[in-house]
């Protein structure tokens, strides 16, 4: 699965960078630009968190077999859209 995500992820990253730069350029005030920078930081930390712990939430993981309740709590925290 990770292999297929890497096939198109770079396109989405470039698109996200372009959109972010356009939004920062659109805002004139420094306060709005600071909010955008903070929002980018929060989103980056969230993405790193999800990527680090996504291996824990795999269907064949050690955590699912030995600690089912904690597995599902973490799974639905990370995969909140399911």
Beta strands, then each sheet from edge to edge (+ up, - down):
end
